Amino acid sequence: MLISNFKAVKTSKVEQRPLIDVIAPSSMPENRDWRKGIKILQSWGFKVRFNSSMLSPHLFHSNTDKKRSFFLQKAFSSKDSSIVWMLRGGYGFQKILDSYIKKSSKNFKRKLFIGYSDGTALHSYLNNKNQKTLHAPTVSELINLSQKELNLLKEILLGNIDKIMFKNLKVFNPSKKTLKARIMGGNLSLLSSSIGTSWQSSFKKGFLFLEDVNEEAYKVDRMLYHLFYSGALKSIQAILFGGFNPIRSLDFLKVLKSFSKACSIPLVFNLPCGHKRKQPLPFNTSAQLFLRGSKADLEVKTFNKK
């Protein structure tokens, strides 16, 4: 699906630009593109706070577990910021999340978390706490977005958009009805490995969004069935599939077709959200899925309070 196939619905309301805390809870950045990302946010009128001492490579990560946990706590306990945004994905968020959860009850502030991939761990925890989050590119990736993707992300953050429409999505297990729910989920690998953890997703009869990258088709198949047999999919109404590149599309479609026979709910695919096509997707807001046989439209509310 091309970027032109979604529609953003604007409102006249513009929210005051808040302070953004940038965190580095996962891997070390591969280059200095994050500096350009911060400049993009500043050009939109946002104030951005980032402590460069966060970056001190350790093992697979941007810093030690203790330091990454400290900066995560600091960002969410600060009184002056309203947004917490990941610098980069990779690996390591789930290693510090348990410590964060144990300490968050005293100083926790409700903020908009933005990120994806390895950030799925925090998306799951916050969504379980009935908080809204935004599945969107990290600060390091902003420089690589198209102008349309950047503009949409900016308008969402400024509160100028009420909802986003995704048009002409494809469906396995087709039907003709309208479903209403909230979207949760994220990276399939992270969600599969979350089963049994303190941040395991509770989908609450919602829509489950899944995306991944650099996984072979048989691994995707294995992880989907792990979710299925664990009982994690029992209450959800539909699964929304984003990008799974660079898996060969034919193999991926075979996996979905096979899985659709075991999982009888609608499997909606071709959402331009993930590691390649990076359309932002609000989590835990109201959403409607308009099923039209083998095609579907998805309407997702943003964070505009109107």
C-alpha positions in Angstrom: 0.0 0.0 0.0 1.4 3.4 -1.0 1.6 6.3 1.4 -1.1 8.0 -0.7 -3.6 5.3 0.3 -4.0 6.7 3.8 -5.9 9.8 4.8 -5.3 12.1 7.8 -8.3 14.0 9.0 -7.3 17.4 10.4 -8.8 19.6 13.1 -8.3 23.3 13.8 -6.8 22.6 17.3 -3.1 22.9 17.8 -1.6 21.6 21.1 1.2 23.5 22.8 4.6 22.1 22.0 5.9 20.1 24.9 9.4 19.1 26.0 10.6 15.8 24.6 12.9 13.6 26.7 15.0 11.4 24.4 16.2 8.1 25.9 18.6 5.3 24.7 17.3 2.1 26.3 18.5 -0.3 23.7 21.4 -0.6 21.2 24.1 2.0 20.6 23.4 4.2 17.5 25.3 3.1 14.5 26.0 6.7 13.4 25.1 10.3 14.3 21.8 10.5 12.4 20.2 11.0 15.8 21.6 14.5 15.9 19.8 15.3 12.7 16.6 13.7 14.1 16.8 16.1 17.1 17.2 19.0 14.8 14.1 18.0 12.9 12.1 18.0 16.1 13.5 21.3 17.1 12.6 22.7 13.7 9.0 21.8 14.5 9.2 24.0 17.6 9.7 21.3 20.2 12.2 21.5 23.0 14.4 18.4 23.1 16.4 17.1 26.1 19.1 14.5 25.6 22.0 13.7 27.8 25.0 12.5 25.7 26.3 10.6 28.7 23.6 8.0 28.0 25.9 6.7 25.2 28.7 4.6 26.6 28.7 1.3 24.7 28.4 -1.8 26.9 27.9 -5.4 25.6 25.1 -5.1 23.1 23.7 -1.9 24.4 24.1 1.9 24.6 25.2 1.6 28.2 25.1 -0.7 31.2 21.7 -2.0 32.4 22.0 0.1 35.5 22.6 3.3 33.6 19.9 2.7 31.0 17.5 1.9 33.8 18.4 5.1 35.6 17.9 7.3 32.5 14.6 5.6 31.8 13.4 6.3 35.3 14.6 9.9 35.1 12.7 10.6 31.9 9.4 9.2 33.2 9.7 10.9 36.6 10.6 14.4 35.3 7.9 17.0 35.9 8.5 19.2 32.8 8.4 16.8 29.8 5.3 15.3 28.2 6.9 13.0 25.6 9.5 10.2 25.9 11.0 9.2 22.6 13.4 6.3 21.8 16.8 7.3 20.3 17.3 3.9 18.6 15.9 0.4 18.7 17.9 -2.8 18.6 18.0 -4.9 21.7 18.0 -4.5 25.5 14.8 -2.7 26.6 13.2 -5.8 28.1 16.3 -6.3 30.3 15.7 -3.0 32.2 11.9 -3.0 32.1 11.4 -5.1 35.2 13.5 -2.7 37.2 11.5 0.2 35.8 8.2 -1.5 36.7 9.2 -2.1 40.3 10.3 1.5 40.8 7.7 3.3 38.7 4.8 3.2 41.1 6.2 6.1 43.3 7.4 8.6 40.7 5.6 7.6 37.5 4.2 10.4 35.3 1.7 9.7 32.5 3.5 10.7 29.2 3.3 9.8 25.6 5.9 7.1 24.7 7.1 7.0 21.1 9.2 4.3 19.6 8.8 0.8 18.1 10.7 -2.5 17.6 12.6 -3.1 20.8 10.3 -0.5 22.4 7.4 -3.0 22.1 8.2 -4.1 25.7 7.3 -0.6 27.1 4.4 -0.2 24.7 2.9 -3.4 26.1 3.4 -2.4 29.7 2.0 1.1 29.3 -1.0 -0.1 27.2 -1.8 -2.6 29.9 -1.9 0.4 32.2 -4.5 2.0 29.9 -2.1 4.5 28.5 -1.9 5.7 24.9 1.4 5.3 23.0 2.6 5.9 19.5 4.2 3.2 17.4 6.6 5.3 15.3 10.2 5.6 14.1 13.0 6.4 16.6 14.7 9.7 16.6 17.7 8.3 14.7 15.4 7.3 11.8 13.6 10.6 11.3 16.1 11.8 8.8 15.2 8.8 6.6 11.4 9.4 6.5 9.7 10.7 3.4 8.3 14.3 3.7 4.7 12.9 3.8 5.6 10.6 6.7 7.3 13.4 8.5 4.4 15.8 8.0 1.9 13.2 9.3 4.0 12.5 12.4 4.4 16.3 13.1 0.6 16.9 12.7 -0.2 14.0 15.1 2.2 15.4 17.7 0.7 18.9 17.3 -2.8 17.6 17.8 -3.9 18.8 14.4 -5.3 15.4 13.3 -8.3 13.6 14.7 -7.9 10.3 13.0 -5.9 8.4 10.3 -7.5 6.3 7.6 -5.8 3.3 6.1 -7.5 2.3 2.8 -7.8 -0.9 0.8 -6.0 -3.3 3.1 -6.0 -7.0 2.2 -7.7 -9.6 4.3 -7.5 -13.4 5.0 -10.7 -14.8 6.6 -12.9 -12.2 4.9 -16.2 -11.0 6.2 -18.5 -8.0 5.9 -18.8 -6.2 9.2 -17.4 -3.4 11.2 -15.3 -4.1 14.3 -14.4 -1.6 17.0 -11.5 -2.0 19.4 -8.2 -0.6 20.5 -4.8 -1.4 18.8 -2.0 -2.9 20.8 1.0 -5.0 19.9 4.3 -4.2 18.0 7.2 -6.4 17.1 6.3 -10.1 16.8 9.7 -11.3 18.2 9.3 -9.2 21.3 5.7 -10.1 21.8 6.4 -13.8 21.4 9.2 -13.7 24.0 7.0 -11.7 26.4 4.8 -14.6 27.2 5.0 -15.2 30.9 6.7 -11.9 31.7 5.6 -9.0 33.8 5.0 -7.0 30.6 3.1 -9.6 28.7 0.5 -7.9 26.6 -3.2 -8.1 27.6 -5.1 -7.5 24.3 -8.5 -7.1 25.9 -10.6 -8.0 22.9 -8.6 -5.5 20.8 -6.8 -5.5 17.5 -3.3 -7.0 17.6 -0.8 -5.2 15.4 2.4 -7.2 14.4 5.5 -6.3 12.5 9.1 -7.6 12.3 12.3 -7.5 10.2 15.0 -9.9 9.1 13.0 -13.0 10.1 12.6 -16.0 7.8 9.1 -17.2 7.0 9.3 -20.3 9.1 10.4 -18.3 12.2 7.4 -16.0 11.7 5.2 -19.1 11.4 6.7 -20.5 14.6 6.2 -17.2 16.6 2.6 -16.8 15.4 1.7 -20.3 16.6 3.5 -19.7 19.9 1.1 -16.8 20.5 -1.8 -18.9 19.3 -1.0 -22.0 21.5 -0.2 -19.8 24.5 -3.8 -18.5 24.5 -2.7 -14.9 24.0 -4.9 -14.5 20.9 -8.2 -15.8 22.5 -9.8 -12.5 23.1 -8.6 -10.4 20.1 -10.9 -9.5 17.2 -8.4 -9.2 14.4 -4.7 -9.2 13.6 -3.2 -6.3 11.7 0.1 -7.1 9.9 2.6 -4.3 9.1 5.9 -4.8 7.4 7.9 -8.1 7.6 10.7 -7.2 5.2 13.0 -8.6 3.8 11.1 -11.9 3.9 10.0 -12.9 0.4 6.4 -11.7 0.1 5.3 -15.0 -1.4 6.6 -17.0 1.5 5.1 -14.6 4.0 1.7 -14.7 2.3 1.8 -18.5 2.4 2.4 -18.3 6.2 -0.6 -16.0 6.6 -2.8 -18.1 4.5 -1.9 -21.2 6.5 -2.3 -19.5 9.8 -5.7 -18.1 8.8 -7.0 -21.7 8.8 -6.0 -22.1 12.5 -6.9 -18.6 13.6 -10.4 -17.9 12.3 -10.4 -14.1 12.9 -9.7 -11.6 10.2 -6.0 -11.3 9.3 -5.5 -7.8 7.8 -2.2 -7.1 6.0 -0.3 -4.5 4.1 -0.3 -1.8 6.7 2.6 0.6 5.9 3.9 0.4 9.5 7.2 -1.1 10.6 10.9 -1.1 9.7 10.6 -0.2 6.0 7.4 1.8 5.6 7.3 3.8 8.8 3.7 5.2 9.1 3.0 6.2 12.7 0.3 4.1 14.4 -1.5 5.2 17.6 -1.8 2.4 20.2 -4.7 2.1 22.7 -6.9 4.7 21.0 -10.3 4.0 19.5 -10.1 2.2 16.1 -12.7 0.8 13.7 -12.0 -1.9 11.1 -14.4 -1.8 8.1 -14.4 -5.2 6.5 -15.5 -5.4 2.9 -14.9 -9.1 2.0 -11.2 -9.5 1.0 -10.5 -5.7 1.5 -10.7 -3.5 4.6 -10.3 0.1 5.7 -8.9 1.0 9.1 -9.8 4.2 11.0 -7.6 5.0 14.0 -8.1 7.9 16.4 -5.1 10.0 17.4 -4.4 11.8 20.7 -6.5 14.9 19.9 -8.7 15.4 23.0 -11.5 16.9 20.9 
